[in-house]
Each structure stands twice: as structure tokens, then as C-alpha cells.
Amino acid sequence: MRKAPIIREKQVTQWPEYDQLEDGLANYWYPAMRGRKLRGKVPMQILGESVLFVRDGGEVFALADRCLHRGTPMRFARRDFPGTLSCIYHGWCYDLKTGNLVAALTDGPDCPMVGKVSIKTYPVEERFGLIWIYMGEGTPPLLEEDVPEEFLDPRIVLCIRISEQDGNWRFAVENHFDDAHAQYLHRFSLYATFSRVPAYKRGSRVVRDGKWLEREQDSLHFAADYPGLGRWPKLRFWQKSYGIKVRVRMPGIGMVARKAHTAFKFHVPVNTDRFLFVQVITRQATGVRAWLFRLEYWLIHRWLYHVLFNNDDVLMTKYSHSGPENLFGPDISVTGWRKMCIEEVRTGQVAAE
């Protein structure tokens, strides 16, 4: 009997408004680096802009990494006076706080350019062991609006790892909230050796809890018979099912809450092809327990989770891109994040018409 031909529907990108956000969302606070890493000047690219972070007199500043005279990078600038940077090329001297040109040293103290131009500066704060930057326009919201509530607990211990990765930030966030990848990709991770991972779920849905989206389901199924193939997966006696809570919120913060600790992931756009991956594991602890948790992090979680486990994710993100796709049931988590990103983006960003 002759088989009927398979008719494939024409594939089209269904999320044009979402694709427009590939450059990043400017009107949010983002973590940029560990506070202790900034001792002098550190140049970075964030949301496609070249930014220079400067520590001067114990205070942190951020300004555009480009002199307004001839475009020389300010990363090479000198500090001739407190609270200023002088471009190494011709000595244009800028106030770190306001960005105003306060002197053009090679044109004398009465240079007419003084006070007429200002280099772009960015609001920055140093909190929770991190330096945060606001890339948007106008007065920024309070930093507390854009950090997980757990960070505000004075008893919280934060263990941090920061790396720069290939791929667009949106796909890294999608990967975090993607339900099915955890059931297959991470099944083979060393970090999941003792975890009994579901084969599939039924009644999956995305629910709202304050600023967070959270995954829920009606039932978990750890093994099944697949027609014409057999039973999958093989269950190991040493594996146990551990309940976890997976969440996501704007502007691309992921959370995985376990009984013993909570992991957060910040996906900071560098440009359309790279992102800063800021990973934080937290636990409420003080005194000796805080030090023991830090030791546990360095001996176990940093290498098994922050490096090996999450390297599987960054590899998948590297090869993700916009274009034709065929979504299936578990992708309700991905589409839930996309809708949130489009509908709740702060004023000033590209959003759905």
C-alpha cells in the first residue's frame, strides 16, 4: 500500500514583537560584576554599549567608554584630579559624577569647550557584593524593584559566579524556564546522579505569583511504554525525586528553589550574540553555618552546578536562534515567558503595538 505524502505546513516566525527585543531591555537594573573586581577601571559592553566602570575614592561610577573629542577609549584615561578622568589623547577631563567636561588641559584653563559637552554617565549601585547598572533613560526605579526579594534578607549568604557566554539573552532565559529540557538534557548530568527526573508531565501550566511566573503541573510520570520502542527511562534504585520550584521574572531573572538552597540566574545582554551569565546560590545562614555553606559551595555546587550542569544550558543557548519552529506541549513555559516579556516590558522599550 502506498503511503500518503507528508504535508508540511509553511513555517513562519510567530513572535516578531519578541524578536525585536533581542538587543535587551534597557529600563532595568542589571548586575555587571563582582564589587571586589573593580579596583580601578574596568571596560565592559552591556546592551550593546561600551561602558567604563570606575572606582574613585571608594565610590563607583560608570560612563561611556568614548571621549567626545576624537573617540579615544576612556579606559586608557588618567586621573589627574580626584573625581575626574582625563582622556589620554589630548587631556579632555570629565567629572565622573556628572560627565561634564571640566577642563581641556591642552587648551589651557580658559578653554571655551568646558561646560558645553558631557560624556554619558549611568546610574550605578554597589549592593549584595555586586555592582549594578541602569542603562535606561530618565530616573531609574529603586534597585529593590529589580532584585529578588530574597536578596534583601540580612541573613542571606550569596555565592556568585559570573561568566560571559555565546548566544542571545532571550534564549538563555527560555532555556532556564523550559520544562522539557530539564527532563532530558539534564538527566545525564553528574549533578543529577541521585535525582529521579520525570519522563513527562501532564496538566502543565504557567501561573503568576507576584513578579514571578512559575511552572506547575497536575501529575509527574517517571517512566512509560512508548509504542514500538519500549519502556523509557530506566529507573535507578539510588535515585530519589526532589521537589523544586522553577520561576522566571523580568528582565530575565531565573530562579530554582530547592529545599537546601535557592539558585538565581541573571541573563545580562552584552550584545545580540553574547550575554553575561550571573549565577547566584543563596541560603539563609549566619556565623559558622554561613561559612560552612560557602565551603559547600566551593566543594560541590560551583563545579557540579554552576560549571558542569549549567554548561549544558549555555551550549544549547549558543545554537539557539530566531526562526521557524514547531512548538509542543511542554513549550507552554517558553511561550508564557515570551508573552510576559512582550506585555510587561517597561516604557521606552520596543514592545507589541
N, C-alpha and C positions, 0 to 999 in steps of 0.2 A: 504494500500500500504506500502510495507516495505521500510524503509528509508535506503539510501545508507550509508555505514560506513564512518565516518570522518577519512580521512587520514592525519596524522600529519607528516610534514617533520622533519627529524632529525635536532635538534637544535645544533648549534655549535657557539662558541665564535668567532666573526668576527673581533676582534680588538686586536690581540696578541701584536702588537707593542705598543699599548696604555696601555695594561695591564702591560707591562714592566716598565712603568713609575710610578707605584704605590708607590715607595719609595720617590718620589718627584723629583724636578728639581733643582739641586744644584747651577747652574751658574746664579743665580738671587739674587737680594736683597729682603729680607723679613722683615716685621715688627715683632718684637718679644715681645715687652712690652711697656707700657707707660713709658716715661722717668722718671717721678716722682716716679715710683715704685722702681727704682734702687737707693738705698741709700748705700748699702754695697756690698754684694754678693747675686746673685740670680741664682740658678741652673735651667736649662731647658733642655728639649730634643727637638731637631729640626732636621728634616730629618733623624731621627734615631740615631743622635749623641748627646751625653751628653755634654752640653756646660755650662760654668760658666761665667756669666756676672758680671763684677766688676766695681765699680766706685771708682776711686782713684784720689784725688786731683782735683775733678770736671770733670775728663776725663773718658770716658767709654772704657772698654776693654772686650774682650771675648776670652776664652781659653778652651781647652779640660778639662773636669771635671775629670781628672785622672792623678795622679802623675806617672811619668815614672819609679819610683823606685819599688814600690810594688803595684801600682794600687789604692792607697787610694784616695777617692774623694777629689778634691781640694776645694770643698765647705766648708770643715772644716778647711781650711788653716788659718794661722795667718799672720798679716802684721808686720814683724819685721823691715822692711826698706821701705821708700817711693818708690812707683813704683814697688813693688815686692809682691809676696805671698810665704809663706813658708809652705810646707806640714806639717800638724800637727803630722804626724807619726815620721819622722826622720829628719825634718828640711831641706829638699831639697828646695832651694829658687830659684824662677823663676822670670825673668824680665817680667812684664806684657805686654810690647810693643812687644818684640821680641820672648818671650817664652824661651829664653836661660836660662840654668841652670847657675846661677851666684854664687852660694855657696851651699855647703852641710854642714850645720852648725855643725853637729855632727861628721864630719871628719876633722874639722879644716880648716883654711884659705887656705891651700895648697892642698885641695882635688883634685886628678887627674881627677875626673869626670867633673869638672867645664869646661864649654865651649865645651863639647863633645856631649851633648844631648840638645834637645829643645822640649818643650811641644808645641802642635799645637795651634796656635792662628788664630783668624778670623777677617777680616775687619769689623768694626762696625762704624756706624754714628748715631748721635742723631739729628733728624730733624723732624719738624712738630709735636712735642710733643711725638714722638715715637723713640724707639731705633731699628735700622735696622741692620741686619747681612747678610753677604755674605758667603755662605757655599761652594762655588766652588773653583776651583784651579786657580792659576795664578792671575794676576792683575784684579780686578773687574772693570766692567764698571762704569760710573758715576751713582750715585744714581738716578739722574733725569731720566735715561733711564727706570727705573723700577717703577716709581710712576706716578699716573695720573697727567696730565698737570694742572688740577685744583688746585692741592696742591701747585703749585709754585706761585699762585696768592697771593700777600701780604695782600689782603683784605679778604682772605678766613677764615672762622671760622670752626673749626673741632671739632665735638663731638664724642667721641670714647668709644666703649665698646669692651672688649676682653674676650673671654671665650674659654675653651678647650672642644672639642666635640668628640663624638664617630663617627667613620666612616672614610673611606678613602677620602683624599682631592679631588680626581678626581670626585667623585660622588657629593661632595658638590658644586663643580664648575658646573657640569652638571645640578644640581638642580636649581642653580641660572639662567642659560640660558635656561632651559627647559620651553617652551612656554605653553604647555597644563596644567602643574601643577598649574600655576597661575590662570587658568580658572576654576579649580575645587577645589583643596586643599585650596587655599586662599580665595575662595568665601565665606567661612564661618567664616573668621577671623573678630574679633572685629574691627581691623584696617581698614577693607574693608567695614564696615557697610554702608557707604554712597557712595560706588563706584559701578557703573554698570559694571559688568565684562562680557566680551563676552562669549557666549556659545562655539563658534568655529570661526575659521578664514579661509579665502580662499586666495590662492596665497601666502602662507608663503614662505619666503626665508631668507637667511643669506647674508648680504652684508659687504664689508670691508670699514672701514673708518680709515685710518692711522693704528695705532696699535690695533684698536678695531674691533671686529665682532659685528654686530648689527642686530637685528631682524626687518624684515619688512613684510608687507602683503598688498594684494590688497583690502580686504574688511573685516569688522567685522560683525558678526551676533550674536545678543544678545539673541535670542530665536528661537526655531524651533520645528516643529512637528516630533517626532521620531516614525517611523512605528510600530504599535502595542503597543506603550507605551503612547503616548500623548505629550503634549507640555511641554517643559523644556527650561529654568528655569522660575520661577515666577518673573516677574519684579516688583520692588517696586517703588512707585512714588517718594520717597525721594532719590533714587539713581541716580547718575549722572556719565557719562562717563568722565574719566580723562585721557588725553593723557600722556603716559610715554614712555621713551626710555630705552631699556634694552640692555646692552653691556657686552662683556667679552674680556679679553686680557691675554697674557702671563704674569706671570706664573700661572694664575688662579685668576685674579682680576675681580670682577664683579661690574657693575655699574647700578643703576636705577636712571634716571634723571626725576624729576618731576618739575612742574612749580615753586614751592616754595623752593625746596632744592634738593640736589643730594646725593644719598647713595652709598657708596663703600663697597665692601666686599673682604677682603684678606683671602685666604684659605691657611694657612701655615702648611705643613706636619709636624707632630710630629713624627709619625712612620706610618706604613701601616694601622693602625687601629684607629688613632686619628689625629685630626688637630686642629690648633689654628685658631679660628674664630675672625678675627679683623674687626669690623664693624665701619664705619665712616660715619656720616652725615655731609654734608657741605652746607654752604651758604655764599655768598658774603655779608659781613656786617662789619661795623666799629662802634665804640663808643657805644651809647645806643642801637642801633639796634643789635649789636653783643651780648650784654648782654641779650636782650630780646629773641634772638634766643636760647641762651644757656638755658634760663628759659623754653622756649617752648619745648626744647629737653627733659629736665628732667621731665616736667609735662606730656608730650604726647608721643614723639617719642621713648624715651628709653624703656618704658614699653610696649606700644602698638605695636611698630615696632621691635625694637632690641630684645625684650624678647618674647612677646606672638606670634607675627606674624612669626618671624624667627625660633621660637621653633618648628613650624610645619615642617620647612625645615630640621632642624637638626635631627628631629625624622625620617624623610624619609631617610636621608643620613645614619643614623645608620643602617638601614636594607637593604641598597643597597649593592650589591656585584657583582664581575665579574662572568660571566657565561652565559648560554643560555638566549637569549632574543628575543622577537618579536617586532620590531620597527614599528611605524605607522607614518602617515604623519607629525604631529607636531614635531616629533623627528629630523627633519632636523636641528633644532637648536643644539641638542645634538651632532649629527654627524659632524656638522660644527665645533664645539669646538674640538672634538676628532681629526679631521684632522689637525686643527691648532696646536694642542699640539704635534702631531707626526712630522709634517713637519717643524715646526719653532723652535723646541727645540734648545737651544744654544749648541754649540760644547762642547763635554765632557760628554753628557748625552746619555742614551740608546735611540735610535731612529730607525726608519724604515730603513732596509737595502736598 
